[in-house]
Amino acid sequence: MGKIKSILLLALCLGFSYSFAQKSKGSLTQRYGNNKKPLKFKMNKKMAVICPIFHPSEYPYQGIGFRAGDPFAFTYKLYATKFLAFSIDGGIAAYGLYKDRYKELYDNSPGADSLVYLNHQVQKDMFFSGKVSFYQEGPKFLKGLDIYAGVGWQMRFAEVLYGYNEDVGNGVAEFGSTTRQWDYMGPEFHVGLEYSYFDLPISAFLEGNLFYDITLEPAFTKFQFGIGMRYVF
């Protein structure tokens, strides 16, 4: 008799547990529909956005990161709207790509016609730029890809040490050196691709820039290219 009571009691407990589970499941289904996650995850940008795609309703965004290439730079970007962004970059140029330019600047500088250029060493080559970019969504089949283009203003600050020979008479050449400061600026035009479909709040980009000098040597143009990443918040 005691065994029968125990079996009946166990059956009642299992039935109650099953009934409670069904009610709980039904209430969740009723509250959230067919979604596997509560709605609050969809309303919370940090929790729900597994891949940090830019949502039109949550602008502005900000991004901070780096760019490698010419030039190497730290970069900050304000994504004001889905279609408009502003950025500020600052860093150093790829010295080797400007070898001919700095030699030509020295050859055309006052007093250089009586000297024989030997070599030069770039001691500093800093750059700063501010840009405005206009965005357009990329192909629909590649989610998270944006295409952008825009204009900006670039400033360069270079300090170059030159070595030269000077004819002091009687066929004797004397070695000398001098440091020249080259500061120049001008507009730049850029196009790029930005991809932001990652498991972390980051975006990756590649960008090409065309810089046009209007101060030191008008009509000098230089194509620059870089790739980089930004942390988006």
C-alpha positions, 0 to 999 in steps of 0.5 A: 500500500505504501508503494502505491501511494509513493507511485501516485505522489510521484505521478502527481508531481511530474504532472504538475511540473509538466503543466507548469512548463507548458504554461511558462512556454506558452507565456513566453511565446505569447509575449515574444511571438516566434522570436527566440530572444526577448524583445529587449535585446532588439531594442538594446544596441549593445546587446542585440547588435551582434554585428555592429551594422549602422542603424539609421535610428541610432545615429550619430556614431563615432569611430576611432582607430588607425590607418596603415599605408601612406600615410600611417595615421590615427583616425577619428570619424563622426558618422553624423547620418547614414549618408554623411560623415566627418573625419580627422586623421593625423600621422606620418608619411611613408618617407620612401615615396617622397624621395624624388619630391624632396630632392626636387624641392632642394634643387629648386631652392635658393642657393642650391644651384651652386651646390652638388646634391648628395643625399637627404634624410627625412627627420620629420614628415607629419600630416593632418587632414580633415575630410567630409565623406558622403556614403552610399550602401554597397551591393545588397548581397554583401551586407555591411559594405558601404561605398563613400567619397568626399573632399578634404584639406591636408597639411604636411610638415616635413623637416629634411636634412640634406648633404651636399658638396660645395666647390671651394676652388682649385678643384676642391669640394667641401662637404656640408649639410643643411636642414630645410623645413617644407610646410605645404598644404592643399585639397584632397579627394578620396574614395573608399570602401567600409565594411562593418559586419563583424562580431565586434563593434569595429569597421574595416576600411580601405581608402585612396586619396589624391592630394594636390599641393597649392603652396610649395609646388603648385600642380604637384599631386600625389596618390595615397592609399591606406587600409585601417580599422576603427572601433565604433561606439 
